[in-house]
Amino acid sequence: MLTVPKKIPIMPDEKQWIQMFCFNIVQSLYFEYFIMCCILINTIFLLIDNYDKSPMLDKVLDMTNLVFIPIFTLEMLLKMTAYGIKFYFYVNWNKLDFCIVIFSFMSLFEGLLASIKINMTVLRILRVTRLLRVIKASEGLRQLLKTLYISISNMVTTAFLLILILFTYSIVGMSILDDVEFGDNINKDSNFKSFYLSMISLVRCCTRDNWSGYMHDSY
């Protein structure tokens, strides 16, 4: 099986000193660590946002948003200048950064967006996805996700096997427990009188949600 060679950024000509300057910055490990720290701190501030927050907290969150948006915008512009527009959008991580920067600018016009019924919570959730950049910087996380991706087919097979087991025992439950009187756990919402409710009851038992109650009610 042929593999497509991976494109890597090419160092610009020394005559293009602006592009060369930006290239040296974005290729620096210190710059990458700085951006990662900003992502983590920004995520923490996004997570402490809550309903009916105090005016002071609201003001602090707005100020931090005004601090981090220029930082991430500057990162985007530096990479565009260093790599060129074509290579910048070739990298999927850069596409994600570009979209999040756009969403961040949209959040500055919260009042206008709210007036046209755009859910600001969705924009905040999309901005939190910037945390996925940590995966790029961590070799361990990349290997873990690669292993998870490879094992997805086995997970699907296991899920189908579980569904088959639940299907079989739902039929058995309908046959031998359909006349059980209602109690604290086996009731009108969870019983074995129909296939649907039988499946729901078995799923609940699989999660060990008071499964002993089902056992006592079925005596």
N, C-alpha and C positions, 0 to 999 in steps of 0.2 A: 504493500500500500504506500503510495507516494504521499509525502508530507509537504505542505506548502511552506517555503522558507519564511521565517518571521522577519518583518521589516524592522530595522532599527534606525534611530535618528542619526543623521550624518552631520558631522561637525562642519559648520559653515566656513567659508573662506575668511581668512584674517582681514581681508580688505573690508568686509562687511562687519565693522567693529560693533555696531549696535546689536546685530543678530548674534555675534560671537559673545558679547557681554551677557545677553539674555540666556544663551545656551549654557554658559558656564554656571550661571545662577541656578537654572532649573535642573541641571545635572548634579548639583551639589547635594551630598547627603544631609548637610545642615539645613538646606532649604526644605528637603523632604521631611525631616524631623520637625521643623518649625510648622509646616503645614499640617502634619499629623497632630501636633499639640493643639493647634487652632481648631481642628475638626473635633477633637475630643472635648475641648472647653466649650465650643459652640454647641455641641450636642447636649452637654450638661445643662447649659442655660435653656435650651429648648425643652428639656425634660422637666425643669422646675416650673414651667408655665402651668397654671391651674385656673380653674373656674373661680370667679369672684375674688381674684387676687387684689392685693392692696395697691393703691396708686404708686407707692414707692417701688414695689416689685415690677409693676408695669413699666415704669420709667427706666428702671435698670435694664430690663429686657430689651426695650427699644434702643437704649444706648449701646448695648452689646451687639445688637443686630446691625447698628450703624458702623460699628467697629469691624465686624467680621466680613460684612459684604464687600468693602473695599479690598480687604486682604485677599479674599478668594477671587475677586475680579482681577486684581493685579496678577495673581498666579495664572489665571486664564490668559491674560494679555501677554505675559512673559513667555508662556509656552507657545502661544500663537506666533509670536515674533521669533522665538528660537527655532521652532520646528517647521514653521510655515503652516498656512491654513490647511493645505491638503493632508499633510502628515498628522496635524493636530486632530482632525476629525477621523483619521484612520484608526486611532486608538479609542477603544470603547470607553475606557475610563475617562478620557477627555470629553467624550460626548456626554457622559453622566455629569461631569463637572459643569459643562456648558449649560445643560438644562437646569441644574440646581441653581446656578448663578442667576439665570433668567427668573426662576421661581422666587429667588430671594429678592430681586428687584420688584417683583409683583407684590410681595408682602409689604413693601413700603407704602403701597396705596391701599391699605386695608379698608379704609372707609369707603373708597370708591368701589372696590371689589365687593364689599358687603352690600352696597346699594344695588348691585346687579346680581345679587344672590349667588356669589361664588363662595364656597365653603373654605374659610381660611385654615381650618384644621387639616384639610387635605394638603394645602401648601406646606404646612409645618411638617407633616409626615414625610412629604417628598424631600424636604430639606434635611431631615434626619437620615435619609438614605446616603448622605455623604459619608456616613460612618462606614459604609462598605469599602471605602478607600483603604481602611486598615487592613483588609484582606490582601490588598496589593503589596503592602509593606511587610506582611508576615508570611514567611515561607511555610511555617507550621499550619496556619489557617488555609493556605492555598492547597497544601497536601491533604488536609482534612476534607475540604470541599471536593477535591478531585476524587478522593476515596468514596465520599458520599454519592457523587455523581455516577461512579462506576457501579455502585451497589444498588442503584435505584431499581434496576430490573428485578433483582432478588427481592427487594422490598415490595414491589408490586405483586410478585408471586406469593409472598407471605400474606399480603392483604387479601388476595383472592382465596387462599386457603382458610383464613380466618372467617371470611364471609361464608364459605361453604360449610364450615363447622357450625356457625350460628344459624344458617339456614336449616341444617339437619336437626339441630336441637330445638329450633323453633317449632318444627313439625311435631317432634316428640312431645314438647311442652303442651302444644295444643291438644294432643291425644290423651295425655294423662293428667293434666292440670286445669283443663277447661272448666271443671265443675267446682273448683276450690272457692270457698266463700271468701268474700272480701275482708281484709284486715287492715293493719296499719300500713303495710307495704304493698301487698297485692290489692289493688283497688280499681276503680273505674278507669283510671289513667294509666295503670301499669298492671297488666294481667296477661293471661295466655288464652284469651277467648278469640283472638284474631291473629293472623300472621304478622301484621304490622306491630301490634302491641307486644306480641311475643318476642319479636326481634328487638324492640326497644328495651324490653325488660332484660333480655340476655346481655345486651350491650351494657346496661347499667350494672348488672352483676359482674361483668368482666372488669369493670373499673373498681370493683370492690366497694361500691356505694351501698352500704348496709345490706350486703348480700345475705348475711345471717338472718335478717328480718324476713327475706323471701323464704328462706328455708323453714323458719318457724311458722309462717303463715300457710305454707303448703302442707303441713302435717295433717 
